Amino acid sequence: MSKQYQTITEISGPLVFAEVDEPIGYDEIVKIHTQQGETLRGQVLESSEGIVAIQVFEGTSGIDRNASIEFEGETMKMDLTEDLLGRVLDGSGRPIDGGPEIVQEEQEDIVGSAINPYSREYPEEFIETGVSVIDGMNTLVRGQKLPIFSSSGQPHSELAMQIARQASVPEEEDGDDDDEGSEFAVIFGAMGITAEEANEFMEDFERTGALERSVVFMNLADDPAVERMVTPRMVLTTAEYLAFEKGYHVLVILTDMTNYCEALREIGAAREEVPGRRGYPGYMYTDLAQLYERAGRIKGREGSVTQIPILTMPGDDDTHPIPDLTGYITEGQIYVDPDLNSQGLEPPVNVLPSLSRLMDDGIGEGLTREDHADVSDQMYAAYAEGEDLRDLVNIVGREALSERDNKYLDFADRFEQEFVDQGFETDRSLEETLSIGWELLSMLPKAELNRVDEEFIEKYYHEDESEETEAEATAD
């Protein structure tokens, strides 16, 4: 039975403080009835003897000390059904697409329960995103959490839309399913984005038909910051339901985690907490871990939850607390590079600082292709050498370099133009990605391919490419 109080003592930012005469549960749902006849929703953020702190989802405007507070006696839950696919919801899980009300099959607590470590299945099955720099060099596997590190003004949203549109489970991996497409779902959680960005996302989802297999949660910049705390939990609860109850392979894209952390800081300030690094709460690591660790696979269950959180690094600084803590919890990162973006590359991903820690277990014979790891390692090494030589050229000029060094410089240029720069509308299969990789590696003499197995060189190396480049060098 719900309890009502008219004992508000203080209103501070998005928080309301009230006196109570009995224990109130942490995270309990609250209704606040204003004198104007409005009913606002909130959640208990802190509960100590005699007083509670309530975060109000719609903001505290219109609330005064005469408002009455009704405690529901239960925590916040998400209405779940397979019919959520194709729907657009606000940050609190309510439909905003003009469609019918959601008829729930189940209700689950949005906080979720941690996956028992013993029950976790090790992630090692390839997800094809159609983006060469990810599939070829920083492979995503089912159950992984692989963030995109970007900075303000970079096209991370375009990359997110491309992945949401193109990502799939390769057919050979999912051969038992009658309809492979129906077994893959994308859940897109937007936090604190502008109305313009929201329109772009929705236009892209509708134009490409990706909305049919997606659930979209939209928390806009002018929505209350408190709602941002709830949005990723709504997203992940939906993902867990579709994955572990309905057998879907679910890709969760969360953008922008920086806005989420700013909301965390705002609420911490309203609670007058002692701040940690750069004003963020000391518990931010734990809070982020509670979200990121909800990715994974469970033994005996068909589905999986894979996460791509996107965060914009303030000042393009990867030592900032948000990317720093995210890096500790997740399994790698994809770097969106401002310099490559200024050169017009799409997507402007720098493979050198990028990393997928689970890639080695998710590629190779029987998973992707037998030469995948060798091609990736050799391209990484060759591009790194070409990048170093670019710095040298700035000092001594290209004429001072050897023929071998000039080939590595040419490799670095072509690697960016042909492998990285594929455009945001191009969907490349893994076969195409590896073919381009071999074309590029064939610019180098066989003797330089010291990270590739002889057997693969015999099978895939293009002799004519190397001969052409040698002939060009001789002519010059």
N, C-alpha and C positions, 0 to 999 in steps of 0.2 A: 504494500500500500504506500502511495506517495505521501511525503511529508511537506507541509508548507510553512514558510517562515517569512516574517516581514521585519528582518533584523539586519539590513545592509548597513555596514559601518563605514565603508570607504569604497570609492571607485577610482581606479588608477590605470590609465591607458586601456588595454583590453581586459583588465581584471576587475572583478567585483569581490569584495571581502564581506563576509556575513558571519554573525554569531549563531551558533547552534548549541543545543543542549543534549545531543546524543551523537554517537560516532557516525561519521559519514564516510563512505568508501572512496578511495582514490580512483579517479577516472569515471566516477559516477555521473550519469547524465542529469542535467538540470534544465528546467523551464523557468524563465523569468517573465512574469506578467507585469507589464508597465501600466501606469495609470491611463495611458492613451489607448489601452486595449490591445496593445501588441504583445505577442508571445515570442520571446527570443530563446535560442537554445545555447546551452553552455555545458562545460565539463569541469569536474572538480580537479584542480591542478595540485592542490595541497590541502591536507586535512590534518589539523592538529587539535589539541584539546580546546574546545569552545569556539574555534573559528575555522572557516574554510575559505580558500581562494578559488574563485571560479573564473575560467577563461570563457568569454562570450564569443561565439562564432560570428555573429552578425555585427560585432562592435558594441560599445557601451552607450552609444548615442540614444537618448530618450529614457535612460534608466536613472532613477533618483532613489532616495532612501525610502520612499513610500512603495516601491515595487515589491512584489511578493515573489519568493523563491520556492519552487516546487522540486524536491529531490525525487527522482524516478526510482531509485533503488536498484538500478542496473547500469552496466557500462555501455558504451556506444557500439552499435552493431551495424553490419552491412547486410542489406537485402541481396541475396545471391540467387542467380538463375542463369542457365546457359543463354537465355534470351537477352542478356546484357550485351552480347556481341552485336555490333552495329549501332550501339547507343552512345549518346554524348551526355555526360553528367557534369554537375558542378563539383566543386572541391569537397562538398559534403555528401556526394553520392546521390543527389536528386536530379532527375532528368531535366535537361534544358533544351532538348531537340524537338519539342512539340509532339513527341510520341506518347504512347499510352503509359500509365503508371506501371511500375515494375511489380509483377506478381512473383513474389519470392518463392523459391523452393526450399531455401535454407536461410538462416541468419547466423552470422559468425561475429565474434568479438573482433574489432579491428586491430587490437594489439597483437593478436595471433599468438601461437605458442612456438617456442624454438624447436627446430628439428633435432631429435636425439642424434648426437654424433655417431653412435653405433649404427643408426638406421640410414645415415647418409650414403648415397651412392657416389663414387668418385666421378666427376664430370670428364667425359672423354669422347663425346660424340659431336661431330662437326655441325655448326649452323652456318649456312651459306648466306651471306649478306649481299652478295653481288658487287661488293666494293673491294677492289684488288688489294689495296693497302691493308685491309683487315683480313680478308680471306687468305691472301698469299703470305703476309708477313706477320700478322698479329691475330691469328685465328681464334674465333669465338667458338666455345663449346657449350653444350647444353648444361645448365646449372651453374655457369660461371657468372661472376660480376665483373664487368670490364668497363670502367668509366671513361668518358671523353673529357679531357682537360682542354679548356678553351679560354678565351679572354673576350672582353666586351667588344662587340662589333665584328666578331668572326662568324663565319657561316656554319656554326655548329647546329643550328636549327635545320638547315637544309640537309646536313649529313644525317641528322636524326630522322627526318622525313624519308630520306632515301632508304635508310635501314628498315624503317617501319614498313615501307612499301615493298621492299624486295626480299626481306629475310624469309628463309624457308628451310625446311629440313630436307636434305637431299633424298631423292626417291629410293636410292639403294639402301639408305639407312632405315627407311620407313616403309619398306616394301609390303608389309603385311596389311597396311591400312587400305581400305577401299578407296578413300578419297583423301590423299595426302594433304591437300590444301586445307581441308576442314580440321585437320589435327594440329594446325599451327595457328596461334592467336597472338595478337600484339595488344598490350595494354599500355596506353600512353597517358602519363600523368604530368600535367603542366602546372607549375607552381609560380605564381607571381609574374606571369607573362603579360605583355600589353595586349590590348584588344586587336591591334594590327597583327601581331604575331599569331594570336588565336585564329583570326580570319584566314591567315596564310595556311596554318596547319589544317583547318577544316576544309578549305578549298582543295588542298592537295589530297587529303584523304578521300574526298568525294569524287574528285576528278579521276583518280586512279583506281577507284573501287576498293581501296584498302580498308575503308570503314567497315565493310561487311564482315571482316574477321577481326575487328578491333573493338576495344572499349576505350573511350576517351574521357578522361577526367580533366576539367578545366577550372583552375583557380587563377583568376586574373589579378593584375597589379592593384586594381582598386577594390578587390575583395579583402575582407579582414585578414590580417596577418595570422590570426589564431587559426583560421580555416586551413592555412598552409601546413599546420602541424598534423592535421587529420588526413589531408589528401594522399600522401604517400602510403599511409596505413590502409586507407580505403582501396588504393590501387593494388597493394600487395595481398590484401585479403581476397580480392577478386581473383588475382593471379593464382593464389594457392588453391582456391576452389576449382577453377577451371583445370589446373594442372593435376591435382591429387585426387579430385573427386570425379572429374570428367575426362581425364586422360589427355589433355592438350599439352603441347609443348608451347609454353608461354614466354614471349619476350617482353620484358617490362622496360619501358624507356621513361626515365624521370628527368624532367628539365624544369627549372634549373635548381640544383641542390644548393646553390649559393643563396637563392631567395629563401629556401627553407631554413638555412642556418641563420639568416638575418632575422627571420621571424622568431627563431629560438632565442637570439640575443635580445630582441625587443621585449619578449615576455620575461626573460631573466632580469632585465632592467626594471620592468614594472614590479617584479617581486622583490626588488632591491637585493638581489643576490650578489655575492662577492664575485666579480668577473674574473675570468681566466685570461688566456692569451688574447690580446687585441680586443678585449671586451666580450668575447664569446664565453658562454657558460663552461665551467670546468667539466661538466658531464657530457659535453658535445660528442666526444669519442664514443661513449656508451650509447648515446641516442642514435648516432649514425650507424653504429654496429647493429643495433636492433632492427634497422631497416635493411642494410646490406646483407645481413646474415639470413634473411628470409629467402635468398636465392638458393637453389640446389635441387638435388634429386633424392628421392626416398626409395630404398630397396623395396621391391615388390609393387611399386606404383609405376604406371606407364608414363605419366607426364613429368614435366620439369619446369622450373622457374629460372629464367636467365635474366640478368639485369644489365642495362646500360644506363647508369646515371650520368647526367651531363652537368658539369659545373663550370662557371666562368670564374677564372682565377682573378681576384682583384689585383690590378696593376700587373697582370701577366706574371705573377709571382707564385711559383710552385712550392715555396716554403710557407705560404700563407696557411693558417690553421685548417681551412676547409680542404684544399687539395692534399695537404700534408696528412691529415687524419684519414681521409678517404684512401690515400695510397697505402696506409698501413692495413686497412681492412679488406681492400679489394685485391683482385688477382691481375694486376697490371694497369695500364692506362694507354689511351690513344691521344696523342698530342695534336691539336689543331694549331698550325704555325702561322703567326702574323706575316712573316717574311714570304712564305710560300703563297699566302693569300694575296699579298700585294703584287705578286707576279702573275696572278690570275689562275692559279691551279685550283681545280675542283675535283675532289675535296683537298684542301691544303693540309694534308696530314704529314707530319715529319716522322718517318719510320725510325730514326736513330734514337730519340728518347722514348719512343712508344714501345710497349711490351705487353705480351699476353703470357702470363706465367704458366697457364695450363695448355698452351699451344702444343708442346711436344707430345703430350699424351693424347691429343685429339687429331693428329695427322699421321700420315704414313699409309703403308699397305693395308687394305681392308677398311680404312677410315676415310682417307681422301685419295692420295696417289703416292706411290712408293718414293718418288723423287721430291716430294713437297718440302721436306725439312732441308735437304741439301740445297735446293734452289733458293729457298728463303735465306739460309745462312750465307750462301755465296753472294747473293744480291746485297745483303746487308753489309758484308765486308767490302764489296766493291764500291758501293755508294759511300761508305764511310771514308774509304781511301780517296775517292773523287772529291768529297767535301774538304778533306785536309789539303788536297792539292790546290783547290780554289783559293785558299788562303795564301799558299805559296806563290801562285800566279800573280796575285795582287802586289807581291813584293818584287819578284824577279822577271815577270813576264812569261808568256807561254813559250816563247822561242827557246828559253833556257831549259825547258823540260825535255826529258827523253821521250822516245816514241811510245814506250810502255806507259809513261805517266799521262801522255796525251790521250791514250785510249781510255784510261780511267776517268779523265775529265769528260770525254765524250760520253762515256757510260753514265756518269752522274747527270748530265744534261738530258740524255734520252730517257733515263729512268724516271725523271720528274715529268717529262713531256708525254711519255707513252704509258708508263705503269701507274704513276700517281694520278696524273691529270686525265681522268676518264669522263668527267662531267657528272652532274647530279642526276641526270636522267638515264644514264647507261647502266644496265644490269649485266654484269659479266659473270659467266659461269666460272667455276674453279679451273676447268680445262682451258678456257680462254686466258685466265690470269697466268697460269703456269706456262702456256705457250708464249705469251709476251715475255715472261721471265727468261725463257730459253733463247728467244730472239735477242734479248739484251745481253745475256751471258755469252752468246756466240760472237759478240763484238770483241771479246777478249781471247787471247790464245789459250789453247787447251791446257798448257802448262800452268796457267794462272788459276785454273779452277781446282784449287787444292782442298776445297770443302765438299766437292761433289764426287760421288762414287764413280769409278771408271765405267761401270756398266751403264750408268745413266748418261754419261757423256757420249758413249757409243750410240745410245738409242735416240737421244734428243738434240744433241749439239748440231747446229747448222754450219757446215763447213763454209758455204758460200758467204755467209755474213762476215766471218773472220777474214776470208780472202779479199772481199770487197774493201774492208777497212784497211787491210794491209796495202792494197793497191792504191787506195786514196792517199795513204800516208806517204807511199813512195813517190806518187805524182807530185805531192806538195813539196 
